[in-house]
């Protein structure tokens, strides 16, 4: 299933994408794509519905983040060998963890807001994991049993905030709009091999990133198991698993996003995102 949330910011409704690319409304059956709905029994309830009986949503509504009420938004850094190399950093011995604040979460096609004073705004297409059941101290060979599905994430980053000054990653990763999620949460039964998915990103029509999850240092299963040994994972928690090479900071010379730039990114089977960089008008 391709589960989604649609509608104005703060008023999103649950839905799914049918085989003809129509949005079907799920409001009569569930409150949101979040929490207990993402547990196995919740997903089974949705899967049992007759899709043709669900109302078709007219027009082209905005897509919200495909998961509502995200509890933890966790991110793994330097998880592709070639990205570590372009960043001039050693390949990590264990996953590097940082987080985004919930105010960073946005829809897949919402504008990316350049913070005031930003000079090194960058992009990162990432394979996202959405948890579907409570997980603590889970062995790697059982980790994916606790996953609801997968999605596209753009780990928007401000490199000066991230790496200069005090060098705290969260400062460069958690600004408003720096976490587009979606367009869909694709349930894990539709993704036969999360270790072999092509992911790519373009800026103004130029393709900068073109990688595959097969080159991840730590697999999705390893990441879920590792994190579950640090803290409890809950349904609706989201994990961004790192980015392949081709980020702006790694180019020679570096290339950073400017006002008006257009990003387009996607992952096989998980859909595409489109964002425009805009001025912070607050």
C-alpha positions in Angstrom: 0.0 0.0 0.0 1.0 3.6 -0.6 -0.3 5.5 2.4 -0.3 9.3 2.4 -1.6 12.5 4.1 -3.2 15.3 2.0 -4.6 18.7 2.6 -3.5 22.1 4.0 -0.8 22.3 6.6 -2.2 21.2 10.0 -5.4 19.9 8.4 -4.0 16.8 6.6 -6.3 13.8 6.1 -5.3 10.2 5.7 -5.5 8.6 2.3 -3.9 6.0 0.0 -2.8 6.0 -3.6 -4.7 3.4 -5.7 -3.3 1.5 -8.7 -4.6 4.3 -11.1 -2.8 7.0 -9.1 -6.0 8.3 -7.6 -6.0 9.5 -4.0 -8.6 7.6 -2.0 -9.8 9.1 1.3 -9.4 7.0 4.5 -11.0 9.5 6.9 -14.0 7.3 7.5 -11.8 4.5 8.7 -8.8 6.0 10.5 -7.9 9.4 12.0 -4.4 9.7 10.7 -1.4 7.8 9.3 0.3 7.6 12.7 0.8 5.7 15.9 -1.3 2.6 16.3 -2.5 2.7 12.7 1.0 1.8 11.7 1.0 -1.4 13.9 0.6 -4.7 12.0 -3.1 -4.9 13.0 -3.7 -1.3 11.9 -2.2 -1.9 8.5 -4.1 -5.1 8.1 -7.4 -3.2 8.8 -6.6 -0.8 5.9 -5.5 -3.6 3.6 -8.8 -5.4 4.1 -10.8 -2.4 2.8 -12.2 -2.5 -0.7 -10.3 0.3 -2.3 -12.9 0.9 -5.0 -15.4 1.8 -2.2 -13.2 4.6 -0.9 -14.0 8.2 -2.0 -11.7 9.6 -4.7 -10.1 12.9 -3.8 -10.7 15.4 -6.6 -8.0 17.8 -7.9 -4.4 17.9 -6.9 -4.2 18.5 -3.1 -1.0 19.2 -1.2 0.8 16.2 0.1 1.7 16.4 3.8 4.5 14.4 5.4 3.4 10.8 4.9 3.5 10.1 8.7 1.6 12.2 11.2 2.7 12.9 14.8 6.2 11.7 14.3 7.7 10.8 17.7 11.4 10.6 16.9 13.0 11.8 13.7 16.4 10.1 13.8 19.1 10.4 11.1 22.2 8.4 10.3 25.3 10.2 9.0 28.0 9.1 6.7 26.3 5.8 5.9 27.7 5.4 2.3 31.4 4.8 1.8 31.7 7.1 -1.2 29.8 9.9 0.6 32.2 9.6 3.6 35.1 9.9 1.1 33.7 13.0 -0.6 33.2 14.6 2.9 36.8 13.9 3.8 35.7 11.9 6.8 36.6 8.3 7.9 34.2 5.5 7.4 32.5 5.1 10.8 32.8 1.9 12.8 29.2 2.3 14.0 26.2 4.4 13.0 26.6 8.2 13.5 23.3 9.4 15.0 21.7 12.9 15.0 18.1 14.1 15.0 15.8 16.6 13.5 13.2 18.6 15.5 9.6 18.2 14.6 9.5 21.8 13.3 11.7 20.6 10.5 9.1 18.2 9.2 7.4 19.3 6.0 5.5 17.8 3.0 7.4 16.4 0.1 6.6 19.3 -2.2 6.6 22.1 0.3 9.1 25.0 -0.1 12.5 24.7 1.6 13.1 27.8 3.7 16.6 29.2 3.6 17.4 30.5 7.1 18.5 34.1 7.5 22.3 34.2 7.2 22.5 30.8 5.5 25.5 30.5 3.1 25.9 26.8 2.5 22.5 25.2 2.1 22.7 21.7 0.8 20.7 18.6 -0.2 20.7 14.9 0.7 18.3 12.3 -0.7 17.8 9.6 1.8 16.0 6.2 2.2 13.6 6.5 5.2 12.3 3.9 7.6 9.0 4.2 9.4 8.6 2.1 12.5 5.5 0.0 12.9 5.8 -1.6 16.3 7.5 -1.0 19.6 11.1 -2.2 19.5 13.8 -2.5 22.3 16.9 -4.7 22.2 15.9 -6.2 18.8 18.3 -8.6 17.1 19.2 -7.6 13.5 17.6 -10.7 12.0 14.2 -9.6 13.5 14.5 -5.9 13.0 12.5 -5.4 9.9 9.6 -7.3 11.5 9.1 -4.0 13.4 9.1 -1.8 10.4 5.8 -0.5 8.8 7.3 0.8 5.6 9.6 3.1 3.8 9.6 6.6 2.3 11.7 9.3 0.7 13.4 12.0 2.8 15.4 15.0 1.9 17.9 15.6 4.7 18.3 19.4 3.9 21.4 20.6 5.6 23.2 24.0 6.2 26.9 23.1 6.2 28.2 26.2 7.9 25.8 25.7 10.8 26.7 21.9 10.8 30.4 22.0 10.5 31.7 25.4 11.4 31.7 27.2 14.7 30.9 24.6 17.4 30.3 22.0 14.7 27.1 20.5 16.1 25.3 18.6 13.3 21.8 19.2 14.7 22.2 22.9 14.2 22.7 22.4 10.5 20.1 19.7 10.1 17.0 20.7 12.1 16.0 24.2 10.8 12.4 24.7 9.8 11.5 22.8 6.6 14.7 20.8 6.6 12.8 17.5 6.8 10.5 16.8 3.8 9.0 13.3 4.2 7.0 11.4 1.6 5.0 11.5 -0.7 4.0 8.1 0.5 4.7 5.6 3.2 5.1 2.4 1.1 4.4 -0.7 3.3 7.3 -3.1 3.5 5.5 -5.9 1.6 5.8 -3.8 -1.6 9.6 -3.4 -1.2 11.2 -6.8 -1.8 14.8 -5.7 -1.1 15.5 -2.4 0.8 19.2 -3.1 0.1 18.8 -2.6 -3.6 16.9 0.7 -4.3 18.1 3.5 -6.6 18.0 7.0 -5.2 18.7 10.2 -7.0 18.5 14.0 -6.7 18.5 16.8 -9.2 18.9 20.6 -8.8 17.6 22.8 -11.6 17.6 19.7 -13.9 21.2 18.7 -13.2 21.5 15.3 -11.6 24.0 15.4 -8.7 23.1 12.3 -6.8 22.6 8.9 -8.3 23.2 6.0 -5.9 21.9 2.8 -4.6 21.1 1.5 -1.1 23.3 -1.5 -1.8 26.3 0.7 -1.0 25.1 1.6 2.5 27.6 0.8 5.2 24.9 -0.1 7.8 21.7 -1.8 6.4 18.2 -0.9 7.4 18.0 -3.9 9.7 21.3 -3.1 11.4 20.3 0.5 12.0 16.9 -0.5 13.5 18.6 -3.1 15.8 21.4 -0.6 16.7 19.0 2.2 17.7 16.7 -0.2 19.6 19.7 -0.9 21.9 19.9 2.8 22.7 16.2 3.6 23.3 12.8 2.3 22.6 11.4 2.8 19.1 7.7 3.3 18.7 5.2 3.2 15.8 5.6 6.3 13.7 9.2 7.0 14.6 11.1 7.8 11.4 14.8 7.1 10.5 16.7 8.7 7.7 19.5 6.3 6.8 22.1 8.5 5.1 22.9 9.8 1.6 24.9 8.6 -1.4 27.7 10.9 -2.9 26.9 14.0 -4.8 26.0 16.5 -2.1 26.8 20.1 -2.9 29.6 20.4 -0.2 31.4 17.4 -1.8 31.6 18.9 -5.3 34.7 20.6 -6.6 34.2 23.5 -6.3 31.3 23.2 -3.8 27.8 24.1 -5.0 25.2 25.3 -2.6 21.5 26.1 -3.0 20.3 29.6 -3.8 16.9 31.2 -3.6 14.7 29.9 -6.4 16.6 26.7 -7.0 14.4 23.6 -7.6 15.2 20.2 -6.2 13.7 17.0 -7.6 14.5 13.7 -5.9 13.2 10.2 -5.6 13.7 6.5 -4.8 12.6 3.5 -6.8 9.1 2.5 -5.7 8.8 5.2 -3.1 7.9 8.2 -5.2 9.4 11.7 -5.9 9.7 15.0 -4.1 9.9 18.5 -5.6 11.0 21.6 -3.6 11.8 25.2 -4.3 14.2 27.2 -2.1 12.5 30.3 -0.7 13.4 33.2 1.6 12.4 33.0 5.2 9.7 35.7 5.5 9.1 35.4 9.2 
